[in-house]
Every structure is written in C-alpha cells, then in structure tokens.
Amino acid sequence: MSTSYQLDVGKIRRDFPTLKRDVNSGASLVYLDNAATSQRPVQVMAQITRFYRDHNSNIHRGIHTLSVEATEMFETARSKVGQFINAQDSREIIFTRGTTESINLVVNSWGRKFLKPGDEVVISELEHHSNIVPWQMLRDSIGIELRYIPMLDNGHLDMETANKIIGPKTKMVSITAVSNALGTIVPVDEVIALAKKQEALVLIDCAQSVPHMAVDVESLGADFIAFSAHKMLGPTGVGVLWGKLNILESMDPFLGGGDMILTVNMEHSTWAEVPSKFEAGTPNIGGVIGFGAAIDYLNDIGIDNIRAHEMELTGYALQKMSDIPGITIFGPDTAEERCGVISFALENIHPHDIGQILDDNGVAVRAGHHCAQPVMNFLGVPATVRASFYIYNTKEEIDALVSGLLVAIDLFGVKS
Ligand SMILES: Cc1ncc(COP(=O)(O)O)c(C=O)c1O
C-alpha cells in the first residue's frame, strides 16, 4: 500500500464548511456517505455564486455580453472535464443530469437505433440500478437479450463466466468500473478486451471511479463512459456522458427541443452537431460552471494522491472493523481491490438501526440496498450499512465509526 503521497487533510477540511457542523445536539459530524454524494468546497460554491451574481445569462443564444461570458464559462468547464479524463476532443463531453441520464441517453440514442431483436447486451450482477433498469426497459420494448456476468462470494466478477457470456451476439457490454455497494474495483480492461474481441461496444459506468482514481479514456478503450459531478465535489444535477466522436455522430438525439436543432419547419427538423445534438433545452449552466471549479480543486490535490489517501483509510478501516464482534464485511479482502467503500452487517442488528445509532453519534453512513438489489439478493441480505470515504476523511473519523458500532452492539445487547 502506498504511503508516499501528499495530501494535507487538515487544509482540505477547512474548505468544507459542512464538515464543521454538529449534528444531534453536539456530536461533530463525521461524513462517511461519500459514495452517495460528496460535500462541496467553498471554491465550488463561490464559482456558482459568481456566475449567478456577475454573469447570469442563457448560453449559446445571444450576442450580448452576459450571454457570451456565460457561454465561455460553460464551454471552459467542458474543456476542463475533457482534460480530466484525457478526452481528445471536448465535443465528446455531453453534459447530462447525471450518470443515470447518461446511461439512458446511450440506451435510447444508440440502443434504439442500432440494436435489433436477438442482439445481446451484457451487464453484471454488480451494477447500480441505473445500469440495469434502462436496459431492461429497452429489452421489453425491442426484444433484445440481457445477460449478466455473475458475481462471486469475494465481491469480484466471475471472469471465467464473462468469457463465455460475451460472444458473437453481444453488441454492447455495459459495466461498472467500481461497485457502489461493495467498493469492488472491476477489471474493466479485461472486460473491454473480451468485448472488443466480439466487436461489441463498451459503456463503463464510472460514477464511482472518476472521483477516486485516474481514468484515461484514450487508453481505456471503451466507447462511452458515464459519471456524476455530485460525487466529485461538484453540484447535483450535472453529469457527463463521454463517447467516441464518430459513434456520437452516428446516434440520434435522445431529447428534442431548443439548442439541439439546426433547422425546424412544420414538417421536420434537422439536428445540430455533437455535443449540442444531445443537450436539448437550457442546461444546469451554473452547475456545470461549478463543476469546472470542482475539477480544478481535484487537479490541485492530484488524483493519484486521492487514490492513495483513500486506500490508506480503507486499509485502516478494514483492519479496525474486522476486530468488531459479530461483524460481516462484504466484498474484497484488501484495500487494493476496493475503492473507499466498506459495506457491512452486524449480527442481530438491523442495518437501519445501526445507521440510526451512528447518526445519533454524528456518524453519517448509508443503510439500505444502495440501488443495487441484485447484489443484496446475492449476499442474502435486505440491506447493508455502507461507509464510504473521500479526500477529507481521517483515521480519527474511522475510529468514531468503530466507537459508534460498539455503542450499537452495547445497546442491542449482542453477545460476541
Ligand atoms: C455505480 C453508480 N452508477 C450510477 C449511479 C447513479 O448516479 P446518479 O444518481 O448521479 O445519476 C450511482 C450513484 O450512486 C452509482 O454509484
């Protein structure tokens, strides 16, 4: 595990006012729900305020000063996002409302146009609902087959079976890079290689990877990736679909309306070029501009430092938590195999009760199915408790989590 990274957590924490809060009559907030959404630094909030205060206008539409400024700020954010994932052309960055909308865009714009009955789309048992439900809807609408790469007891994908499932009928493999429920880092390179052998396209759900580890679309070899700003210090309601330019150009629009057309007459319309073709209507302009500031913030810290810090926290947490009586930790054994996510259960205590007791002690975690019910079904549990880390978390906060769990065990009188 790397120990030679540079990250001044004390300095970082000063940029996040929410982390200074108390909750529940005086407990200091310990925010460990970052896989659901991260906090935002003052720099991001200031940039959003600056836009609304000094430059507020609609984009791409006017020749007046404010509109030109707003358009420039919006397009600068697009370039920053593109550079962050090493996209070769910023036209390959489509702004959406989030990962969910990005996946729905591919399903509807690419899937409806290019798939026919009998074609196969391969996903996995580890997926978030947003990479399952849209494909099921498409299957029910046009008669494709949906196949799942199964998961294994250790939280990894069964790659031997993946090799058999991805075959000549496979036209798309749509898979998560990191399981939001377990933290498992999926060997996407191997999955992409299997898909490319069959000339299938690949969509990678990077909602839990882009915020935490370097993702380089140029070397990755996927055709699309999707991620959300709100999990990486940016605002809610902003997401990204990156796609290869020639593939995006071949697809039909998902939503129709203003900004996505070239011409409209009473009989028919023609489409604008990519990316406008996929950005109908007024987008979340302030949010996208704020996202640009979030990218600046992450770049200042360095994505490899972020990964190293989270690995260190995860290793520490796995070690501390494994000593807790009656605990089951789901997913891979080591911090190297995971992002900063730990899903667990305590014997004889319902996950929601654990979440409540932790909250009483100031510790914010998620208890539930994490929008990954197939994973819960595989584990044979209705829900888990999930602690998830980011740049501002500390080992002391993991100690607070462990103390809170011991309080829960005490309260419920569970004997070890
Ligand atoms: C792996 C994964 N995919 C997709 C999503 C959906 O993201 P959003 O709700 O921002 O659209 C999430 C959110 O938790 C996720 O973790």
PDBQT file of the ligand as one rigid body, heavy atoms in Angstrom, charges set to zero:
ROOT
HETATM    1  C1  LIG A 501     -22.060   2.992  -9.730  1.00  0.00    +0.000 C 
HETATM    2  C2  LIG A 501     -23.151   4.014  -9.846  1.00  0.00    +0.000 A 
HETATM    3  N1  LIG A 501     -23.792   4.160 -11.016  1.00  0.00    +0.000 NA
HETATM    4  C3  LIG A 501     -24.755   5.075 -11.183  1.00  0.00    +0.000 A 
HETATM    5  C4  LIG A 501     -25.154   5.895 -10.161  1.00  0.00    +0.000 A 
HETATM    6  C5  LIG A 501     -26.235   6.891 -10.415  1.00  0.00    +0.000 C 
HETATM    7  O1  LIG A 501     -25.733   8.174 -10.306  1.00  0.00    +0.000 OA
HETATM    8  P1  LIG A 501     -26.711   9.440 -10.342  1.00  0.00    +0.000 P 
HETATM    9  O2  LIG A 501     -27.741   9.177  -9.276  1.00  0.00    +0.000 OA
HETATM   10  O3  LIG A 501     -25.823  10.586 -10.038  1.00  0.00    +0.000 OA
HETATM   11  O4  LIG A 501     -27.317   9.502 -11.692  1.00  0.00    +0.000 OA
HETATM   12  C6  LIG A 501     -24.532   5.780  -8.922  1.00  0.00    +0.000 A 
HETATM   13  C7  LIG A 501     -24.977   6.599  -7.781  1.00  0.00    +0.000 C 
HETATM   14  O5  LIG A 501     -24.855   6.212  -6.650  1.00  0.00    +0.000 OA
HETATM   15  C8  LIG A 501     -23.505   4.823  -8.767  1.00  0.00    +0.000 A 
HETATM   16  O6  LIG A 501     -22.879   4.677  -7.609  1.00  0.00    +0.000 OA
ENDROOT
TORSDOF 0
